[in-house]
């Protein structure tokens, strides 16, 4: 396991790139699984999978754009079967909290005949700086179909650290780590903390799901991304995840990083300055 490379699927994404950085620090060999990787890996082209899996000891599975989308379970099932055939020993799945489709994928991975660890994650803190919320924050106006429901935002640095521990260390096989931050916040409260750290006013407005879908369409997002975002806000963000979990503490023996620490550090980069 120490000499066989780790395959990072979604290696250019929010968590995948951080997994790669940590493996580099550990001097552990790894391979980026992406369309631009060498060899290339494309979720929509299974013909690219065998070369990417060749000689790999462990796989970090981050499915794009989300395990909730149609076809994800079929893709995860096919990938895990191929991984088992190719001699992969360990799988670590990035999963979504409160998504029944994601839980179906968790079951596939846990029954694939290899060592497995599931990272069931809350909403990423970094969606405010590395995702579609960045431009609205820079413009000073954020509209979302999210009201008083609170979310335990999780820092992707914590996710990556847990992932690397599960990929490279013993003692994490068969574990389902539910990863959340240390406190619950509404999206309005999160935006207010960003505004305070950035030192400028940023307005938050709650809108309906229909209004938000229209805004995203006007913004030019593809229909499948609009469907996914609406699903996450209208169904998953219904209060089912309004609780804290201890996955970070169990995996890393420390507390998860607070949203305020993420905001303070990110604001210092100037990324939330008015554009």
VEXLUMKOL-586936 format. One line per 5 residues: number of its first residue (from 1); their letters; for each residue y, z, x of N, C-alpha, C. Coordinates in steps of 0.02 Angstrom, whole numbers. Layout:
// residues N
NUM	a	Y,Z,X,Y,Z,X,Y,Z,X | ...
This chain:
// residues 275
1	xxxxx	-60,0,41,0,0,0,63,0,43 | 59,29,104,119,33,145,135,-33,179 | 86,-77,186,98,-141,218,105,-198,169 | 72,-193,110,77,-245,60,147,-242,28 | 179,-299,18,246,-299,-10,247,-278,-83
6	xxxxx	304,-252,-103,319,-238,-174,353,-299,-203 | 331,-320,-261,365,-374,-297,413,-343,-347 | 477,-361,-342,528,-334,-387,547,-389,-437 | 519,-384,-497,537,-433,-549,603,-412,-580 | 650,-459,-584,718,-441,-602,754,-413,-542
11	xxxxx	737,-440,-484,763,-413,-421,837,-423,-410 | 870,-464,-451,942,-473,-445,979,-436,-500 | 943,-400,-543,974,-364,-599,1000,-296,-579 | 1025,-259,-629,1057,-194,-616,1011,-145,-580 | 949,-139,-604,903,-92,-571,866,-125,-513
16	xxxxx	847,-188,-521,808,-221,-470,842,-225,-402 | 907,-240,-402,941,-245,-337,946,-177,-303 | 950,-124,-343,952,-57,-315,883,-36,-288 | 830,-57,-323,763,-45,-298,755,-78,-229 | 779,-140,-223,776,-176,-159,814,-140,-104
21	xxxxx	873,-114,-121,913,-79,-71,877,-16,-45 | 846,20,-91,810,81,-71,748,65,-31 | 713,12,-49,654,-8,-10,675,-30,60 | 732,-63,65,758,-82,131,771,-21,174 | 801,31,143,815,93,180,750,126,202
26	xxxxx	697,120,162,632,149,179,592,104,227 | 620,45,242,585,-4,284,518,-25,254 | 517,-32,188,458,-55,153,466,-128,134 | 416,-169,147,422,-241,132,424,-253,56 | 464,-300,36,468,-317,-35,486,-391,-44
31	xxxxx	476,-414,-103,488,-484,-121,529,-484,-186 | 583,-523,-187,624,-528,-247,593,-578,-295 | 578,-554,-356,551,-599,-407,607,-623,-452 | 631,-683,-438,684,-713,-478,680,-789,-470 | 717,-825,-510,717,-898,-506,742,-922,-438
36	xxxxx	785,-881,-407,812,-900,-342,773,-870,-284 | 719,-832,-300,679,-801,-248,635,-850,-212 | 604,-827,-159,559,-870,-120,495,-832,-105 | 439,-847,-141,434,-900,-191,470,-880,-256 | 488,-930,-295,524,-918,-357,479,-885,-409
41	xxxxx	509,-846,-453,474,-817,-510,517,-829,-572 | 487,-858,-623,523,-873,-685,480,-849,-743 | 506,-802,-782,468,-776,-839,447,-832,-887 | 487,-884,-892,473,-939,-938,427,-992,-909 | 406,-983,-847,362,-1032,-814,305,-995,-779
46	xxxxx	250,-980,-815,194,-943,-786,164,-976,-725 | 176,-1040,-715,150,-1074,-655,181,-1046,-591 | 238,-1012,-597,271,-982,-538,243,-913,-521 | 205,-884,-566,184,-814,-556,133,-804,-500 | 81,-846,-494,30,-832,-442,58,-827,-372
51	xxxxx	102,-872,-353,129,-870,-285,170,-807,-273 | 208,-786,-324,248,-725,-317,205,-663,-310 | 146,-663,-341,101,-605,-339,55,-604,-279 | 53,-658,-241,6,-665,-185,17,-609,-134 | -36,-569,-122,-33,-517,-70,7,-456,-88
56	xxxxx	28,-450,-150,72,-395,-171,30,-332,-187 | 56,-274,-168,21,-211,-182,45,-176,-244 | 110,-184,-260,140,-151,-318,193,-197,-348 | 204,-189,-413,253,-231,-448,300,-188,-490 | 365,-199,-481,415,-170,-525,431,-221,-578
61	xxxxx	418,-204,-641,425,-252,-696,487,-237,-737 | 537,-280,-729,597,-278,-770,601,-345,-806 | 591,-343,-871,587,-406,-910,656,-426,-934 | 672,-490,-924,738,-515,-945,731,-558,-1008 | 775,-549,-1059,832,-502,-1057,815,-432,-1081
66	xxxxx	758,-422,-1116,740,-357,-1141,670,-361,-1171 | 633,-306,-1168,565,-304,-1196,565,-311,-1272 | 623,-306,-1304,627,-311,-1376,625,-383,-1401 | 637,-431,-1357,643,-500,-1381,574,-530,-1396 | 571,-577,-1443,507,-609,-1459,475,-641,-1397
71	xxxxx	411,-631,-1390,374,-661,-1334,366,-615,-1275 | 401,-559,-1275,398,-513,-1217,328,-483,-1209 | 298,-462,-1264,232,-431,-1259,180,-480,-1233 | 183,-543,-1255,137,-594,-1230,146,-604,-1155 | 209,-606,-1133,223,-616,-1062,198,-557,-1020
76	xxxxx	209,-496,-1043,187,-437,-1007,111,-435,-1004 | 78,-453,-1058,4,-453,-1059,-22,-505,-1009 | 6,-564,-1008,-17,-617,-963,-3,-597,-890 | 54,-568,-877,72,-549,-809,25,-494,-783 | 12,-443,-824,-30,-388,-801,-102,-411,-790
81	xxxxx	-126,-457,-831,-193,-484,-821,-197,-521,-755 | -146,-561,-740,-145,-599,-678,-139,-551,-618 | -97,-500,-625,-88,-451,-571,-154,-417,-554 | -192,-399,-606,-257,-367,-594,-304,-414,-558 | -304,-477,-579,-347,-526,-547,-328,-537,-473
86	xxxxx	-264,-529,-458,-240,-542,-390,-244,-480,-346 | -271,-425,-372,-281,-366,-331,-222,-318,-326 | -172,-326,-370,-116,-279,-371,-142,-210,-391 | -119,-158,-358,-144,-91,-370,-99,-48,-414 | -34,-65,-417,12,-19,-450,66,-57,-488
91	xxxxx	81,-35,-549,133,-65,-591,183,-12,-611 | 247,-28,-608,300,16,-633,341,-25,-683 | 342,-3,-745,375,-41,-799,441,-9,-818 | 495,-48,-818,559,-27,-846,557,-39,-921 | 562,15,-959,555,10,-1032,618,36,-1066
96	xxxxx	623,23,-1131,681,43,-1170,665,100,-1217 | 710,147,-1221,701,205,-1263,712,187,-1337 | 664,205,-1379,672,194,-1450,658,124,-1475 | 626,82,-1432,610,13,-1452,535,6,-1462 | 514,-9,-1523,442,-13,-1537,410,-70,-1498
101	xxxxx	446,-124,-1486,419,-179,-1447,408,-157,-1374 | 454,-118,-1348,446,-92,-1280,386,-46,-1275 | 375,-7,-1327,317,38,-1326,251,-1,-1328 | 251,-59,-1361,192,-102,-1360,179,-127,-1289 | 232,-143,-1253,225,-165,-1183,201,-108,-1139
106	xxxxx	225,-48,-1152,201,10,-1115,125,18,-1122 | 101,8,-1183,29,15,-1195,-10,-38,-1158 | 17,-99,-1155,-16,-153,-1118,-23,-134,-1044 | 32,-110,-1015,32,-92,-944,-15,-33,-931 | -15,16,-975,-57,75,-963,-132,60,-971
111	xxxxx	-148,5,-1004,-219,-14,-1013,-240,-73,-970 | -200,-89,-919,-212,-149,-879,-262,-138,-822 | -285,-76,-811,-335,-63,-760,-307,-51,-691 | -242,-37,-686,-211,-22,-622,-173,44,-628 | -152,73,-571,-108,130,-574,-43,108,-608
116	xxxxx	-15,150,-651,45,130,-687,92,189,-695 | 156,172,-700,208,221,-716,257,185,-762 | 279,219,-815,327,191,-862,393,229,-855 | 448,191,-849,515,220,-848,549,201,-913 | 549,247,-961,579,234,-1027,651,257,-1025
121	xxxxx	697,210,-1025,766,226,-1007,815,223,-1065 | 866,267,-1060,922,266,-1106,970,209,-1085 | 1025,204,-1120,1076,153,-1106,1104,163,-1036 | 1111,108,-998,1135,113,-929,1210,130,-926 | 1228,176,-883,1300,187,-869,1332,124,-843
126	xxxxx	1296,87,-800,1324,28,-767,1339,-30,-815 | 1319,-25,-879,1340,-76,-926,1416,-78,-933 | 1448,-23,-915,1521,-20,-919,1556,-55,-860 | 1519,-68,-807,1550,-99,-748,1514,-162,-724 | 1452,-172,-745,1414,-230,-720,1387,-272,-778
131	xxxxx	1413,-262,-838,1388,-299,-896,1445,-325,-938 | 1428,-341,-1000,1476,-373,-1045,1532,-327,-1068 | 1528,-262,-1054,1582,-216,-1072,1638,-216,-1020 | 1627,-246,-962,1677,-244,-909,1742,-278,-929 | 1738,-339,-953,1800,-376,-970,1840,-342,-1025
136	xxxxx	1809,-318,-1079,1849,-281,-1128,1883,-219,-1098 | 1849,-183,-1054,1880,-125,-1022,1939,-147,-980 | 1932,-201,-943,1987,-226,-902,2046,-248,-945 | 2031,-275,-1004,2083,-298,-1050,2116,-240,-1087 | 2083,-182,-1088,2113,-124,-1120,2095,-115,-1193
141	xxxxx	2044,-153,-1217,2025,-148,-1287,1950,-160,-1294 | 1914,-109,-1319,1842,-114,-1327,1825,-105,-1401 | 1791,-155,-1430,1769,-151,-1499,1693,-155,-1500 | 1661,-106,-1532,1588,-103,-1535,1566,-77,-1604 | 1507,-97,-1626,1481,-70,-1689,1446,-4,-1677
146	xxxxx	1482,44,-1647,1454,109,-1630,1503,163,-1650 | 1479,210,-1692,1522,263,-1716,1508,330,-1684 | 1482,377,-1724,1475,446,-1700,1407,460,-1667 | 1363,411,-1664,1298,421,-1632,1309,430,-1557 | 1274,479,-1529,1283,495,-1458,1224,469,-1417
151	xxxxx	1239,449,-1356,1190,418,-1311,1191,456,-1245 | 1132,470,-1215,1129,504,-1150,1128,454,-1092 | 1185,423,-1078,1189,369,-1029,1156,389,-963 | 1115,342,-937,1078,354,-875,1105,309,-819 | 1114,338,-761,1138,300,-703,1082,257,-673
156	xxxxx	1095,194,-660,1043,150,-634,1022,170,-563 | 1065,206,-527,1044,232,-462,986,281,-470 | 989,322,-523,934,368,-537,871,330,-556 | 879,278,-598,821,237,-617,787,208,-556 | 827,179,-512,800,147,-452,764,197,-407
161	xxxxx	792,257,-401,761,307,-359,693,328,-387 | 689,337,-453,625,353,-484,576,295,-475 | 601,234,-484,557,175,-477,527,171,-407 | 568,181,-356,544,177,-287,495,232,-272 | 507,291,-298,459,346,-289,391,326,-320
166	xxxxx	393,298,-380,331,278,-414,297,221,-379 | 335,176,-349,307,118,-314,277,135,-247 | 303,186,-214,285,197,-143,252,264,-129 | 255,311,-177,228,378,-164,169,392,-210 | 131,443,-192,77,467,-234,104,518,-284
171	xxxxx	68,529,-338,87,581,-385,123,558,-447 | 134,492,-454,171,467,-512,128,423,-557 | 66,410,-537,22,368,-577,6,401,-644 | 8,362,-698,-7,387,-764,49,426,-796 | 109,423,-767,166,461,-794,212,416,-835
176	xxxxx	234,442,-892,287,411,-931,349,453,-921 | 397,427,-882,459,463,-870,513,438,-917 | 536,482,-961,591,465,-1006,655,484,-971 | 696,434,-954,753,445,-910,818,444,-950 | 854,500,-949,919,506,-980,967,541,-933
181	xxxxx	1031,535,-948,1080,575,-913,1079,646,-938 | 1124,689,-911,1121,761,-927,1159,781,-990 | 1195,733,-1023,1231,752,-1084,1237,692,-1131 | 1252,708,-1194,1259,658,-1246,1332,641,-1258 | 1346,577,-1267,1415,554,-1278,1415,496,-1327
186	xxxxx	1469,491,-1367,1479,430,-1407,1508,376,-1362 | 1505,314,-1384,1535,260,-1346,1611,269,-1341 | 1642,295,-1394,1714,308,-1391,1730,359,-1337 | 1690,411,-1332,1701,462,-1281,1690,433,-1211 | 1640,389,-1204,1627,357,-1139,1687,314,-1118
191	xxxxx	1713,275,-1165,1771,233,-1150,1831,276,-1132 | 1840,333,-1165,1895,378,-1150,1889,405,-1079 | 1828,420,-1057,1819,444,-989,1834,389,-938 | 1816,327,-954,1833,271,-910,1909,265,-905 | 1943,268,-962,2016,261,-964,2049,316,-922
196	xxxxx	2024,377,-929,2053,433,-892,2044,424,-817 | 1985,402,-796,1972,392,-725,2011,333,-698 | 2019,281,-739,2056,222,-718,2131,232,-719 | 2153,284,-754,2225,300,-757,2265,252,-799 | 2234,226,-852,2269,178,-896,2240,183,-966
201	xxxxx	2280,165,-1016,2254,169,-1084,2204,114,-1099 | 2148,132,-1132,2099,84,-1155,2082,104,-1227 | 2095,59,-1273,2084,74,-1344,2011,60,-1363 | 1984,103,-1406,1917,92,-1433,1922,84,-1508 | 1886,34,-1534,1885,23,-1606,1813,10,-1629
206	xxxxx	1793,45,-1681,1728,32,-1711,1734,-27,-1759 | 1687,-74,-1754,1686,-132,-1798,1617,-137,-1830 | 1610,-180,-1880,1545,-190,-1911,1501,-233,-1867 | 1436,-232,-1880,1390,-274,-1842,1407,-348,-1852 | 1427,-366,-1913,1444,-436,-1927,1507,-457,-1888
211	xxxxx	1557,-413,-1887,1618,-429,-1849,1602,-436,-1774 | 1559,-391,-1750,1543,-393,-1679,1504,-457,-1660 | 1458,-476,-1703,1421,-538,-1691,1468,-598,-1688 | 1518,-599,-1732,1567,-653,-1731,1608,-653,-1667 | 1625,-593,-1643,1663,-588,-1580,1623,-614,-1521
216	xxxxx	1558,-596,-1520,1515,-619,-1465,1506,-694,-1467 | 1501,-722,-1528,1493,-794,-1534,1556,-830,-1510 | 1613,-802,-1528,1677,-831,-1506,1683,-825,-1430 | 1654,-772,-1402,1657,-761,-1329,1611,-810,-1293 | 1563,-841,-1330,1520,-891,-1299,1451,-866,-1280
221	xxxxx	1431,-806,-1302,1364,-782,-1286,1311,-822,-1323 | 1254,-835,-1292,1200,-871,-1326,1174,-832,-1386 | 1145,-868,-1434,1122,-836,-1495,1070,-782,-1483 | 1024,-794,-1434,973,-743,-1421,1003,-679,-1393 | 1056,-685,-1353,1089,-625,-1328,1127,-589,-1383
226	xxxxx	1156,-627,-1429,1191,-596,-1485,1142,-558,-1528 | 1083,-588,-1540,1031,-554,-1579,1011,-489,-1545 | 1001,-491,-1480,979,-432,-1444,1031,-376,-1447 | 1093,-392,-1434,1146,-341,-1435,1152,-311,-1504 | 1149,-353,-1556,1153,-327,-1624,1093,-283,-1640
231	xxxxx	1034,-302,-1616,974,-261,-1627,984,-192,-1595 | 1008,-191,-1533,1016,-128,-1498,1067,-83,-1533 | 1122,-112,-1557,1173,-71,-1589,1156,-52,-1661 | 1125,-98,-1697,1113,-85,-1768,1049,-46,-1781 | 998,-55,-1738,934,-21,-1750,921,35,-1700
236	xxxxx	925,20,-1636,908,70,-1586,960,125,-1583 | 1024,107,-1592,1078,157,-1589,1089,185,-1659 | 1037,215,-1687,1041,244,-1754,1031,319,-1754 | 1032,348,-1695,1021,420,-1688,953,439,-1662 | 907,391,-1658,839,407,-1636,837,430,-1563
241	xxxxx	887,410,-1524,888,429,-1453,939,483,-1438 | 961,519,-1490,1013,569,-1481,983,635,-1457 | 951,631,-1399,921,690,-1368,914,678,-1294 | 909,733,-1257,901,729,-1184,827,734,-1167 | 809,704,-1109,741,708,-1084,742,729,-1011
246	xxxxx	684,745,-985,681,775,-917,646,730,-866 | 646,664,-878,610,619,-833,636,620,-761 | 702,621,-753,730,622,-685,710,687,-650 | 716,742,-686,698,807,-657,625,808,-636 | 580,783,-678,509,783,-663,492,739,-604
251	xxxxx	524,680,-600,507,632,-548,540,649,-481 | 602,672,-483,641,680,-421,656,753,-403 | 638,799,-447,650,871,-435,724,886,-426 | 766,850,-464,838,863,-464,866,840,-532 | 928,860,-545,961,841,-607,983,768,-604
256	xxxxx	987,734,-662,1014,666,-662,1089,666,-651 | 1114,609,-629,1185,602,-614,1225,599,-680 | 1280,635,-682,1321,637,-742,1364,574,-748 | 1379,554,-809,1421,496,-822,1489,503,-788 | 1515,563,-786,1581,574,-756,1580,557,-681
261	xxxxx	1526,574,-647,1521,557,-576,1519,482,-566 | 1481,447,-609,1480,374,-606,1549,345,-618 | 1584,370,-668,1651,344,-686,1700,356,-629 | 1699,415,-601,1745,431,-547,1735,384,-488 | 1673,375,-468,1658,332,-410,1675,259,-425
266	xxxxx	1659,236,-485,1671,166,-502,1745,152,-509 | 1782,198,-538,1854,188,-546,1889,182,-479 | 1864,217,-429,1895,215,-362,1890,145,-331 | 1843,105,-355,1837,36,-329,1890,-10,-357 | 1925,12,-410,1977,-30,-441,1952,-80,-491
271	xxxxx	1887,-78,-507,1858,-130,-549,1885,-128,-620 | 1909,-70,-643,1934,-64,-712,2009,-73,-716 | 2040,-98,-662,2112,-112,-665,2125,-169,-715 | 2182,-170,-745,2198,-222,-794,2196,-291,-763 | 2161,-336,-797,2155,-405,-772,2202,-451,-812
